[in-house]
Amino acid sequence: MSHSTDDSLKNALPTLEASRRTVLKTGLMGATGILATGLAPAVHSADKITLRYLGTAVNQDKTIAEKFEADTGIKVQYIPVTTDDVTKRAVTAPNSFDLIDTEYFSLKKIIPTGNLKGIDVKRIKNADKITSLFTKGEVAGKKVGDQGTAPKKVMFLEAEKSKKFATSPTQFMTLIPTVYNADTLGIRPDLIKRPITSWKELLNPEFKGKAAILNIPSIGIMDAAMVVEAMGIYKYPDKGNMTKKEIDLTIKTLIEAKKAGQFRSLWKDFNESVNLMSSGEVVIQSMWSPAVTAVRTKGIACTFQPLKEGYRAWAAGFGVPATLSGKKLDAAYEFINWFLDGWAGAYLNRQGYYSAVLETAKAKMEAYEWAYWMEGKAASQDIKSPTGQVLAKAGEKRDGGSYEDRMGGIACWNAIMDENTYMVQKWNEFVAA
């Protein structure tokens, strides 16, 4: 949850995305509304395999589970929990699931336990087609920003049962990527009436009382760091892993702005961000792309604004518990291979996410859909979500442009800092200031 990005997520997705993000680094479970879409444990015959799928609600889509079962006969039983609880279960109860869907930044906590096994790329049909963004940290041959937990840093293991990340590609991947995206600021262009090109605008006194930042510490502080750098105050060696002094500086900058009345709100909840923007109480803020879509569906101008300093990216992937064997392990590989085969990728791309293997997803999308979602071209006809809702009208372009523009513009990745406890404590001082 945070790059969730497109300005074009279907209306149902805000709920999904909200749950993903609201819970990111908080103890909240925003996903109760999603539980109904999870498949309840079913009575099945001895030869019927059920895969217990642990993750947040973002990929736990009833349609995906139904399509997979129709294609393979294998049932998926969703176990939706918060982001923090995905990590806790992986560390403390690795036998409670058969497949894990987790964010790459959690791997620094999970891999040292030995509870996940390396995924054998020789068993993954499309392994060589997985986007170079993950395997090499490149988009179209160009290196992208890797501050924070860039997937390439934690993509491979030294061996199948290793507790250490490999420094270069090996036969064993930690996770097979599922969805990823990149976040930026949302703005009300009708109320600002001038170009916004930099993160520093979030603290521009011109928007005093009309700016907002998200109140999820690990993400909010990286948004703040993007602002601090854009203002020329300080350049971080790694925004995703600050020292105590760097945390102090970042929080001090936020507190000064807060005391000067810059922030109308510090939002935690998806709907709160939508309401702040829709009402015009806020004209610039940290925003997730499905929230931008939700504002637009009300007929209100709202832009998911590309900025010259780049995006903050996030990514999730599938992992397999170390103890999984036999038919269950075969079924987990079958699910991962099916997921990379195109249908699921096209389904996710149509919601504004990006899929791991672009080639197979492209084959399952109409040419006009691919041109809009991935090439940044104007829609030649109305763009619809998987449920048939119009997300963009003919002639509109996707905010942020093409895949290469957007994912090639990454500055940093979501991360959990070594000084996370201290950072949260300081963030709470900002909230209380």
C-alpha positions in Angstrom: 0.0 0.0 0.0 2.0 2.9 -0.9 2.3 3.2 -4.3 -0.9 2.4 -5.1 -1.4 4.2 -7.9 -3.6 4.9 -10.4 -5.7 7.6 -11.0 -7.9 5.1 -12.3 -8.8 2.6 -9.8 -12.3 1.3 -9.8 -14.6 2.4 -7.0 -14.3 -0.9 -5.2 -10.6 -0.6 -5.1 -10.6 2.4 -2.8 -11.9 0.0 -0.2 -9.3 -2.5 -0.9 -6.5 0.0 -1.2 -7.8 1.8 1.9 -7.5 -1.3 3.9 -4.1 -2.0 2.6 -2.8 1.4 3.4 -4.7 2.3 6.5 -3.3 -0.8 8.1 0.2 -0.2 6.8 2.3 0.2 10.0 -0.8 0.7 12.2 -2.6 -1.8 14.2 -5.8 -1.0 12.5 -7.7 -3.5 10.4 -9.4 -1.5 7.7 -10.2 -4.6 5.8 -13.3 -5.8 7.6 -15.4 -4.8 4.6 -13.2 -7.0 2.4 -13.6 -10.2 4.5 -16.7 -11.0 2.7 -14.8 -11.3 -0.5 -12.4 -13.8 1.1 -13.3 -17.4 0.5 -14.5 -19.2 3.6 -12.9 -22.6 4.3 -14.8 -25.1 2.3 -15.6 -28.7 2.8 -13.5 -30.5 0.2 -12.8 -34.1 -0.8 -9.5 -35.6 0.1 -8.0 -35.0 -3.4 -9.1 -31.4 -3.5 -6.3 -29.0 -2.6 -6.9 -25.8 -0.7 -4.1 -23.1 -0.6 -4.2 -21.0 2.5 -3.3 -17.5 1.2 -2.0 -15.1 3.9 -1.9 -11.4 3.0 -3.6 -8.0 3.2 -6.8 -7.5 1.2 -5.2 -5.8 -1.8 -4.7 -9.0 -3.9 -7.3 -11.1 -2.1 -9.8 -10.7 -4.8 -12.7 -13.1 -5.1 -12.6 -12.9 -8.9 -9.0 -14.0 -9.0 -9.6 -17.0 -6.6 -12.7 -18.1 -8.6 -10.8 -17.8 -12.0 -7.9 -19.8 -10.6 -10.1 -22.5 -9.2 -12.0 -22.7 -12.5 -8.7 -23.0 -14.4 -7.0 -25.5 -12.1 -9.4 -27.0 -9.7 -7.3 -25.7 -6.8 -9.2 -23.7 -4.1 -7.8 -20.6 -2.5 -8.7 -19.8 1.1 -7.9 -16.1 1.9 -6.6 -15.2 5.3 -6.8 -11.3 5.3 -4.8 -9.6 8.0 -3.0 -6.3 8.5 0.5 -5.6 7.0 2.1 -5.9 10.4 0.3 -9.2 11.1 1.4 -10.7 7.8 5.0 -10.2 9.1 4.2 -11.4 12.6 2.6 -14.7 11.3 5.5 -15.3 9.0 7.9 -15.0 11.9 5.9 -16.8 14.6 3.5 -19.2 12.8 4.9 -20.2 9.4 2.8 -23.3 9.3 -0.4 -21.3 9.4 -0.3 -20.6 5.6 0.7 -22.1 2.3 1.4 -18.9 0.4 2.3 -15.5 1.7 1.6 -12.2 -0.1 3.8 -9.6 1.6 5.6 -6.3 0.9 9.3 -6.5 0.1 10.3 -4.3 3.0 9.1 -7.0 5.4 11.7 -9.4 4.2 14.4 -8.0 6.4 12.4 -9.2 9.3 11.2 -12.5 7.8 14.2 -14.0 5.9 16.6 -14.2 8.9 14.1 -16.6 10.6 14.5 -19.2 7.9 10.7 -19.5 7.7 10.5 -18.9 3.9 12.2 -21.0 1.3 13.7 -19.6 -1.9 11.4 -20.0 -4.9 13.2 -22.1 -7.5 13.2 -20.0 -10.7 13.6 -23.2 -12.7 10.0 -24.0 -11.7 8.7 -20.6 -12.7 7.8 -20.6 -16.4 8.0 -16.8 -16.9 10.8 -16.1 -14.4 13.1 -14.7 -17.1 10.3 -12.2 -18.1 9.8 -10.7 -14.7 10.3 -7.0 -15.0 13.9 -5.8 -14.7 12.7 -3.2 -12.2 12.8 -6.1 -9.6 15.7 -8.2 -10.9 18.1 -5.3 -11.8 16.5 -2.1 -10.5 16.2 -0.9 -14.1 13.4 0.4 -16.3 14.1 0.3 -20.0 17.8 -0.1 -19.3 17.9 2.9 -16.9 18.7 2.6 -13.2 15.9 3.9 -10.9 16.3 5.2 -7.3 16.9 2.5 -4.8 16.8 4.2 -1.4 14.7 2.3 1.1 14.0 -1.4 0.4 14.3 -1.6 -3.3 13.2 -5.1 -4.4 16.6 -5.8 -6.1 18.3 -5.6 -2.7 16.2 -8.4 -1.3 15.2 -10.3 -4.4 17.4 -13.3 -4.2 18.7 -15.8 -1.6 22.1 -17.4 -1.5 20.5 -20.9 -1.6 17.0 -22.4 -1.2 17.2 -22.5 2.6 19.5 -19.5 3.1 18.7 -16.9 5.7 20.8 -14.3 3.8 20.1 -12.2 0.7 22.3 -12.7 -2.3 24.1 -9.7 -3.7 23.5 -10.9 -7.3 20.8 -13.0 -9.1 20.7 -16.7 -8.1 18.4 -19.6 -8.7 16.3 -18.8 -5.7 14.0 -15.7 -5.4 12.6 -14.6 -2.0 9.3 -13.4 -3.5 7.7 -13.5 -6.9 6.4 -9.9 -7.5 2.6 -9.5 -7.6 1.8 -5.8 -7.7 3.7 -2.6 -7.4 3.3 1.1 -8.0 4.6 4.6 -7.1 3.0 7.4 -5.0 3.1 11.1 -5.2 1.0 14.2 -4.2 -2.6 14.7 -5.1 -3.7 18.3 -6.0 -6.8 20.3 -6.9 -5.7 22.0 -10.1 -8.9 24.0 -10.3 -8.1 25.6 -6.9 -4.3 26.0 -7.3 -4.4 27.4 -10.9 -0.7 27.0 -11.5 1.7 24.2 -12.3 2.9 22.1 -9.4 6.2 20.3 -10.2 8.0 19.8 -6.8 7.4 18.0 -3.5 8.5 21.3 -1.8 5.1 22.8 -2.6 3.6 20.7 0.2 5.2 23.1 2.7 4.7 26.2 0.6 3.1 28.9 2.8 0.9 29.7 -0.1 -1.1 26.6 0.8 -1.1 27.4 4.6 -4.1 25.6 6.2 -4.9 23.8 2.9 -2.2 21.1 3.0 -2.3 17.6 4.5 0.1 14.7 5.0 -0.7 11.1 5.8 -0.3 10.0 9.4 1.3 6.6 8.9 4.8 7.1 10.3 6.9 4.9 8.0 5.3 6.4 4.8 4.6 9.9 6.1 8.3 10.4 7.0 9.4 9.5 3.5 7.0 12.0 2.0 8.4 14.5 4.4 12.0 13.6 3.4 11.1 14.2 -0.2 9.9 17.7 0.8 13.1 18.4 2.9 15.3 17.4 0.0 13.2 19.4 -2.5 13.5 22.5 -0.3 17.3 22.1 -0.3 17.5 21.7 3.4 19.3 18.4 3.4 20.2 15.5 1.1 19.7 12.1 2.7 22.1 9.2 1.9 19.1 6.9 2.3 15.6 8.3 3.0 14.5 4.8 3.8 17.0 4.3 6.6 17.6 7.6 8.5 19.9 8.1 11.4 18.5 9.6 14.6 19.9 13.0 13.6 18.2 12.8 10.2 14.9 11.8 11.8 15.2 14.8 14.2 15.8 17.2 11.3 12.9 15.8 9.3 10.5 16.0 12.3 11.7 19.5 13.3 10.8 20.7 9.7 7.3 19.2 10.0 6.7 20.6 13.5 7.7 24.1 12.4 5.3 23.9 9.5 2.6 22.5 11.7 3.0 25.3 14.3 2.8 27.8 11.4 -0.6 26.4 10.5 0.4 24.7 7.3 -1.6 21.5 7.8 -5.4 21.4 7.7 -5.2 17.7 8.6 -3.0 14.7 9.2 -5.1 11.9 7.7 -5.0 8.2 8.4 -8.1 7.1 6.6 -8.7 6.7 2.8 -12.1 8.3 3.0 -10.8 11.2 5.1 -8.3 12.0 2.3 -11.1 11.9 -0.3 -13.4 14.1 1.8 -10.6 16.7 2.4 -9.9 17.0 -1.3 -13.5 16.9 -2.5 -14.6 19.6 -0.1 -11.7 21.9 -1.2 -10.6 22.2 2.5 -7.3 20.8 1.2 -5.7 21.5 -2.2 -2.4 19.6 -1.9 -1.7 16.5 0.1 -0.1 13.0 0.3 -2.5 10.9 -1.7 -3.0 7.4 -3.1 -4.2 7.1 -6.6 -7.5 5.3 -5.9 -8.4 8.3 -3.7 -7.7 10.6 -6.6 -10.1 8.4 -8.7 -12.7 8.6 -6.0 -12.6 12.4 -6.0 -12.8 12.5 -9.8 -15.8 10.2 -9.9 -17.7 13.0 -8.0 -17.0 15.2 -11.0 -14.3 17.2 -9.1 -10.9 18.0 -10.7 -8.1 16.1 -9.0 -4.6 15.2 -10.3 -2.2 12.5 -9.1 0.7 14.9 -9.8 4.1 13.7 -11.3 6.9 15.7 -9.6 10.4 16.3 -10.8 12.1 14.7 -7.7 10.2 11.4 -8.4 8.0 8.9 -6.8 8.0 6.8 -3.6 7.4 3.2 -4.7 6.0 0.1 -3.0 5.9 -3.6 -4.1 4.5 -6.9 -2.9 5.2 -10.5 -3.8 4.4 -14.1 -3.2 6.5 -16.3 -0.9 6.4 -19.9 0.2 6.9 -21.3 3.7 10.0 -23.4 4.3 8.0 -26.4 5.5 5.7 -26.6 2.5 6.2 -29.8 0.5 4.5 -32.4 -1.7 1.2 -31.6 -3.4 0.8 -28.4 -1.4 4.1 -27.1 -2.7 3.2 -28.1 -6.2 -0.1 -26.2 -5.9 1.7 -23.1 -4.6 4.0 -23.2 -7.7 0.9 -23.7 -9.9 -0.7 -20.7 -8.4 2.4 -18.5 -8.9 2.8 -19.7 -12.5 -0.9 -19.1 -13.2 -0.6 -15.6 -11.7 2.2 -14.7 -14.0 0.5 -16.1 -17.1 -1.4 -13.0 -18.0 -5.0 -13.1 -16.9 -4.3 -11.8 -13.3 -1.7 -9.3 -14.6 -4.2 -7.8 -17.1 -6.9 -7.8 -14.3 -4.6 -5.8 -12.0 -3.2 -3.5 -14.7 -6.8 -2.5 -15.5 -7.1 -1.3 -11.9 -4.0 0.9 -12.1 -1.5 -1.4 -10.6 1.5 -2.8 -12.5 2.0 -6.6 -12.9 5.3 -8.5 -12.7 5.3 -9.9 -16.3 4.2 -7.2 -18.7 4.4 -9.4 -21.8 1.8 -11.9 -20.7 -0.5 -9.3 -19.3 -0.4 -7.3 -22.6 -1.5 -10.4 -24.5 -4.7 -10.5 -22.3 -5.5 -6.8 -22.8 -7.1 -4.9 -25.7 -4.6 -2.7 -27.6 -6.4 0.5 -26.6 -6.3 -0.5 -22.9 -2.6 -1.2 -23.1 -2.0 2.1 -24.8 -3.8 4.0 -22.0 -2.5 2.1 -19.0 1.0 1.3 -20.0 2.1 3.7 -22.8 0.6 6.9 -21.5 -1.4 7.4 -24.7 -4.8 9.2 -24.8 -7.7 6.7 -24.5 -9.1 5.9 -28.0 -12.3 4.8 -26.2 -13.7 4.8 -22.7 -11.5 2.9 -20.2 -13.3 0.6 -17.9 -12.5 -1.3 -14.7 -12.8 -5.1 -14.6 -16.3 -4.5 -13.2 -17.3 -2.3 -16.1 -17.2 1.1 -14.4 -15.8 3.9 -16.6 -12.5 5.1 -15.2 -11.4 7.4 -18.0 -13.3 8.8 -20.9 -12.0 8.7 -24.5 -9.3 11.3 -25.0 -8.0 11.2 -21.4 -4.5 10.3 -20.5 -3.2 8.5 -17.4 -1.6 10.8 -14.8 2.1 10.2 -14.7 2.2 9.0 -18.3 3.7 5.7 -19.4 5.1 2.8 -17.4 8.6 3.9 -18.3 7.9 7.5 -17.2 6.3 6.5 -14.0 8.3 3.5 -12.7 11.4 5.0 -14.3 10.9 8.0 -12.0 11.2 6.2 -8.7 13.2 8.1 -6.0 12.8 5.7 -3.1 10.9 2.6 -1.8 8.8 2.0 1.2 11.0 0.6 4.0 11.2 -0.1 7.7 14.2 1.8 9.2 16.7 0.4 11.6 15.7 3.3 13.9 12.0 2.6 13.4 11.1 2.7 17.1 12.8 6.1 17.6 11.2 7.4 14.3 7.7 6.5 15.5 8.3 8.1 18.8 9.5 11.3 17.1 6.6 11.2 14.6 4.2 11.0 17.5 5.8 14.2 18.8 4.9 15.9 15.5 1.3 14.7 15.7 1.0 16.0 19.2 2.7 19.3 18.5 
